[in-house]
Amino acid sequence: MAGILRSKAVIVAAAALALVVLAGVTIARWQESEDRAPQVAAVDSGDGGSPRLKAWARPNTTDPKVYAAAYATAIWTYDSTVHGYFEWQGAVKMFADPMDTGGPRVAGSMLPDFAQWEQLDLHDGKATVSDVSLETPPELARLERLPQTPSGWHGFVVRGRQTNVIDGAPRVAARSVTVAVVCASQCRFWSASAEGPA
């Protein structure tokens, strides 16, 4: 009888130990996937609408590099679990002068189209950007010196590493965009054009 009780106790102890190990492995894997996922912080939009991501903040600056880098960060950062397509589009369009009829449209044109957004949304897509760098190639430097170029105009090729997470699986992609800004009292978006992979 004592032998049977000891056998049952050993079986119960082994089962309990297996459950503890299984729980530990599950928690470790869950934390690992959380660590790899991009952390995209949202802030209240202030108008009772959807939250805006911190990465979408338009800086009040006279530094053209800061402004161009902020614009590129805004177009490469999203979280479909937090905001909708039109909130993202609205935030990006705010980089342009609202009095310029074409500026906001061009600023928003660097985003994926709505059909692409629907696919991102369907798969809980989100992305962050890191390692943002800027350069002014000779062609843009020449444009800056032309007499017909607006005063305060600066052009940059902006590059960054975008970490996309689709269905929980992260993937890193190189991004590049050409951005022009005009900085007088404050910087404003002037134009942008898509580039191939950086």
Salt bridges, closest charged atoms under 4 A:
ASP131 OD2 - ARG161 NE 3.13
GLU135 OE2 - ARG159 NH1 2.39
GLU144 OE2 - HIS154 ND1 3.34
ASP167 OD2 - HIS123 ND1 2.75
